[in-house]
């Protein structure tokens, strides 16, 4: 198990604490960094960078870094909007695990299909 100070960095709590420390360091709460529409714009930007990694054949390391950026923004959004992302994740997993899948245009889709 990897540790950073008193926090297990492989745990959700450890990652959340690290992102909270980043928010605190830059005073995001008081300087607009936790404003939700701004955070959506940042997440859109990061998703574009992830797309660029894939479509331009960049390295897996580059892709991993861009995915980490998006994950940091997601955790920060949970902090800013004051919701439990871990609980939301598991609640959503429970929902999607019982959904049926369909092949659509040669690719698998798992959704709430309207019949």
LOROKOL-743595 format. One record per residue (C-alpha): x, y, z; chain. Coordinates in pm, 1 decimal. Layout:
LOROKOL-743595
<r><c1>X</c1><c2>Y</c2><c3>Z</c3><ch>A</ch></r>
...
***
This chain:
LOROKOL-743595
<r><c1>0.0</c1><c2>0.0</c2><c3>0.0</c3><ch>A</ch></r>
<r><c1>136.7</c1><c2>338.3</c2><c3>-99.2</c3><ch>A</ch></r>
<r><c1>127.8</c1><c2>614.5</c2><c3>159.3</c3><ch>A</ch></r>
<r><c1>166.5</c1><c2>992.0</c2><c3>140.1</c3><ch>A</ch></r>
<r><c1>194.1</c1><c2>1132.2</c2><c3>489.7</c3><ch>A</ch></r>
<r><c1>-98.4</c1><c2>991.0</c2><c3>686.8</c3><ch>A</ch></r>
<r><c1>-311.8</c1><c2>927.6</c2><c3>376.3</c3><ch>A</ch></r>
<r><c1>-333.4</c1><c2>614.4</c2><c3>163.3</c3><ch>A</ch></r>
<r><c1>-288.2</c1><c2>761.3</c2><c3>-185.6</c3><ch>A</ch></r>
<r><c1>-457.6</c1><c2>460.6</c2><c3>-345.4</c3><ch>A</ch></r>
<r><c1>-784.3</c1><c2>531.5</c2><c3>-163.6</c3><ch>A</ch></r>
<r><c1>-1069.8</c1><c2>755.9</c2><c3>-269.8</c3><ch>A</ch></r>
<r><c1>-1024.3</c1><c2>949.5</c2><c3>55.3</c3><ch>A</ch></r>
<r><c1>-657.0</c1><c2>1000.7</c2><c3>-24.0</c3><ch>A</ch></r>
<r><c1>-727.9</c1><c2>1131.3</c2><c3>-373.7</c3><ch>A</ch></r>
<r><c1>-1006.9</c1><c2>1355.3</c2><c3>-245.9</c3><ch>A</ch></r>
<r><c1>-778.3</c1><c2>1495.7</c2><c3>24.5</c3><ch>A</ch></r>
<r><c1>-508.4</c1><c2>1570.8</c2><c3>-233.9</c3><ch>A</ch></r>
<r><c1>-755.6</c1><c2>1755.6</c2><c3>-458.3</c3><ch>A</ch></r>
<r><c1>-894.9</c1><c2>1943.9</c2><c3>-155.6</c3><ch>A</ch></r>
<r><c1>-539.6</c1><c2>2049.0</c2><c3>-65.4</c3><ch>A</ch></r>
<r><c1>-491.9</c1><c2>2173.5</c2><c3>-424.0</c3><ch>A</ch></r>
<r><c1>-817.1</c1><c2>2373.8</c2><c3>-401.4</c3><ch>A</ch></r>
<r><c1>-712.5</c1><c2>2516.0</c2><c3>-65.2</c3><ch>A</ch></r>
<r><c1>-361.9</c1><c2>2603.8</c2><c3>-186.9</c3><ch>A</ch></r>
<r><c1>-504.1</c1><c2>2814.4</c2><c3>-471.0</c3><ch>A</ch></r>
<r><c1>-811.6</c1><c2>2935.8</c2><c3>-278.2</c3><ch>A</ch></r>
<r><c1>-1046.8</c1><c2>2810.0</c2><c3>-550.0</c3><ch>A</ch></r>
<r><c1>-1350.9</c1><c2>2864.2</c2><c3>-329.1</c3><ch>A</ch></r>
<r><c1>-1289.9</c1><c2>3242.3</c2><c3>-316.0</c3><ch>A</ch></r>
<r><c1>-1142.0</c1><c2>3294.7</c2><c3>-662.9</c3><ch>A</ch></r>
<r><c1>-1399.1</c1><c2>3133.4</c2><c3>-894.1</c3><ch>A</ch></r>
<r><c1>-1222.4</c1><c2>2800.1</c2><c3>-927.0</c3><ch>A</ch></r>
<r><c1>-1519.3</c1><c2>2612.5</c2><c3>-781.8</c3><ch>A</ch></r>
<r><c1>-1782.6</c1><c2>2781.6</c2><c3>-999.8</c3><ch>A</ch></r>
<r><c1>-1961.9</c1><c2>2495.1</c2><c3>-1174.9</c3><ch>A</ch></r>
<r><c1>-1994.1</c1><c2>2634.8</c2><c3>-1527.8</c3><ch>A</ch></r>
<r><c1>-1620.7</c1><c2>2715.2</c2><c3>-1523.2</c3><ch>A</ch></r>
<r><c1>-1548.0</c1><c2>2359.9</c2><c3>-1408.8</c3><ch>A</ch></r>
<r><c1>-1761.1</c1><c2>2220.9</c2><c3>-1693.2</c3><ch>A</ch></r>
<r><c1>-1556.5</c1><c2>2425.3</c2><c3>-1940.4</c3><ch>A</ch></r>
<r><c1>-1235.5</c1><c2>2286.1</c2><c3>-1791.5</c3><ch>A</ch></r>
<r><c1>-1368.1</c1><c2>1928.1</c2><c3>-1809.4</c3><ch>A</ch></r>
<r><c1>-1466.8</c1><c2>1984.4</c2><c3>-2173.5</c3><ch>A</ch></r>
<r><c1>-1115.5</c1><c2>2108.7</c2><c3>-2244.8</c3><ch>A</ch></r>
<r><c1>-963.4</c1><c2>1801.0</c2><c3>-2081.3</c3><ch>A</ch></r>
<r><c1>-1196.3</c1><c2>1568.8</c2><c3>-2272.3</c3><ch>A</ch></r>
<r><c1>-1074.3</c1><c2>1735.6</c2><c3>-2592.3</c3><ch>A</ch></r>
<r><c1>-715.5</c1><c2>1667.5</c2><c3>-2486.7</c3><ch>A</ch></r>
<r><c1>-804.9</c1><c2>1301.4</c2><c3>-2422.7</c3><ch>A</ch></r>
<r><c1>-962.3</c1><c2>1284.9</c2><c3>-2768.0</c3><ch>A</ch></r>
<r><c1>-651.8</c1><c2>1439.0</c2><c3>-2918.7</c3><ch>A</ch></r>
<r><c1>-433.8</c1><c2>1174.3</c2><c3>-2755.6</c3><ch>A</ch></r>
<r><c1>-639.5</c1><c2>899.8</c2><c3>-2917.0</c3><ch>A</ch></r>
<r><c1>-694.4</c1><c2>1054.0</c2><c3>-3260.0</c3><ch>A</ch></r>
<r><c1>-335.9</c1><c2>1173.9</c2><c3>-3297.7</c3><ch>A</ch></r>
<r><c1>-180.4</c1><c2>848.2</c2><c3>-3176.2</c3><ch>A</ch></r>
<r><c1>-8.5</c1><c2>998.7</c2><c3>-2872.7</c3><ch>A</ch></r>
<r><c1>149.4</c1><c2>774.1</c2><c3>-2611.9</c3><ch>A</ch></r>
<r><c1>-38.3</c1><c2>584.5</c2><c3>-2344.8</c3><ch>A</ch></r>
<r><c1>151.9</c1><c2>794.3</c2><c3>-2091.6</c3><ch>A</ch></r>
<r><c1>9.2</c1><c2>1113.2</c2><c3>-2246.4</c3><ch>A</ch></r>
<r><c1>-339.0</c1><c2>959.5</c2><c3>-2244.7</c3><ch>A</ch></r>
<r><c1>-302.3</c1><c2>858.1</c2><c3>-1880.0</c3><ch>A</ch></r>
<r><c1>-195.9</c1><c2>1210.8</c2><c3>-1783.5</c3><ch>A</ch></r>
<r><c1>-494.8</c1><c2>1367.4</c2><c3>-1959.2</c3><ch>A</ch></r>
<r><c1>-730.4</c1><c2>1114.7</c2><c3>-1795.7</c3><ch>A</ch></r>
<r><c1>-575.3</c1><c2>1204.3</c2><c3>-1458.6</c3><ch>A</ch></r>
<r><c1>-644.8</c1><c2>1572.7</c2><c3>-1530.2</c3><ch>A</ch></r>
<r><c1>-1010.6</c1><c2>1488.2</c2><c3>-1594.2</c3><ch>A</ch></r>
<r><c1>-1028.5</c1><c2>1275.8</c2><c3>-1279.1</c3><ch>A</ch></r>
<r><c1>-883.5</c1><c2>1561.9</c2><c3>-1072.2</c3><ch>A</ch></r>
<r><c1>-1146.4</c1><c2>1794.2</c2><c3>-1216.4</c3><ch>A</ch></r>
<r><c1>-1423.5</c1><c2>1542.0</c2><c3>-1142.2</c3><ch>A</ch></r>
<r><c1>-1309.1</c1><c2>1507.6</c2><c3>-781.2</c3><ch>A</ch></r>
<r><c1>-1283.9</c1><c2>1885.5</c2><c3>-755.7</c3><ch>A</ch></r>
<r><c1>-1636.4</c1><c2>1921.5</c2><c3>-890.2</c3><ch>A</ch></r>
<r><c1>-1759.8</c1><c2>1687.5</c2><c3>-617.7</c3><ch>A</ch></r>
<r><c1>-1584.5</c1><c2>1912.4</c2><c3>-366.1</c3><ch>A</ch></r>
<r><c1>-1724.8</c1><c2>2230.6</c2><c3>-520.3</c3><ch>A</ch></r>
<r><c1>-2081.6</c1><c2>2099.8</c2><c3>-547.7</c3><ch>A</ch></r>
<r><c1>-2059.7</c1><c2>1920.1</c2><c3>-212.9</c3><ch>A</ch></r>
<r><c1>-2165.9</c1><c2>1572.7</c2><c3>-319.9</c3><ch>A</ch></r>
<r><c1>-2021.6</c1><c2>1230.0</c2><c3>-248.5</c3><ch>A</ch></r>
<r><c1>-1875.5</c1><c2>1115.4</c2><c3>-579.9</c3><ch>A</ch></r>
<r><c1>-1792.5</c1><c2>773.4</c2><c3>-438.1</c3><ch>A</ch></r>
<r><c1>-2156.8</c1><c2>714.8</c2><c3>-342.1</c3><ch>A</ch></r>
<r><c1>-2272.0</c1><c2>848.2</c2><c3>-679.5</c3><ch>A</ch></r>
<r><c1>-2028.0</c1><c2>613.0</c2><c3>-856.3</c3><ch>A</ch></r>
<r><c1>-2151.7</c1><c2>302.7</c2><c3>-673.1</c3><ch>A</ch></r>
<r><c1>-2515.1</c1><c2>405.7</c2><c3>-712.9</c3><ch>A</ch></r>
<r><c1>-2465.1</c1><c2>443.7</c2><c3>-1086.0</c3><ch>A</ch></r>
<r><c1>-2275.1</c1><c2>114.3</c2><c3>-1111.4</c3><ch>A</ch></r>
<r><c1>-2568.6</c1><c2>-62.0</c2><c3>-944.8</c3><ch>A</ch></r>
<r><c1>-2800.2</c1><c2>85.7</c2><c3>-1209.7</c3><ch>A</ch></r>
<r><c1>-2588.9</c1><c2>9.1</c2><c3>-1515.0</c3><ch>A</ch></r>
<r><c1>-2497.0</c1><c2>-343.9</c2><c3>-1409.4</c3><ch>A</ch></r>
<r><c1>-2859.9</c1><c2>-452.8</c2><c3>-1455.9</c3><ch>A</ch></r>
<r><c1>-2903.6</c1><c2>-284.6</c2><c3>-1795.2</c3><ch>A</ch></r>
<r><c1>-2913.5</c1><c2>-481.9</c2><c3>-2115.1</c3><ch>A</ch></r>
<r><c1>-2675.6</c1><c2>-413.0</c2><c3>-2399.0</c3><ch>A</ch></r>
<r><c1>-2734.5</c1><c2>-381.2</c2><c3>-2772.2</c3><ch>A</ch></r>
<r><c1>-2515.4</c1><c2>-371.8</c2><c3>-3077.5</c3><ch>A</ch></r>
<r><c1>-2574.9</c1><c2>-43.7</c2><c3>-3258.1</c3><ch>A</ch></r>
<r><c1>-2381.1</c1><c2>29.4</c2><c3>-3575.6</c3><ch>A</ch></r>
<r><c1>-2133.9</c1><c2>-245.5</c2><c3>-3487.8</c3><ch>A</ch></r>
<r><c1>-2059.0</c1><c2>-119.9</c2><c3>-3136.1</c3><ch>A</ch></r>
<r><c1>-2191.6</c1><c2>-227.3</c2><c3>-2800.0</c3><ch>A</ch></r>
<r><c1>-2417.8</c1><c2>15.5</c2><c3>-2613.2</c3><ch>A</ch></r>
<r><c1>-2544.4</c1><c2>-19.9</c2><c3>-2258.6</c3><ch>A</ch></r>
<r><c1>-2825.3</c1><c2>222.8</c2><c3>-2194.4</c3><ch>A</ch></r>
<r><c1>-3183.2</c1><c2>264.9</c2><c3>-2086.6</c3><ch>A</ch></r>
<r><c1>-3328.2</c1><c2>178.7</c2><c3>-2423.8</c3><ch>A</ch></r>
<r><c1>-3675.0</c1><c2>297.1</c2><c3>-2514.1</c3><ch>A</ch></r>
<r><c1>-3855.9</c1><c2>13.4</c2><c3>-2686.2</c3><ch>A</ch></r>
***
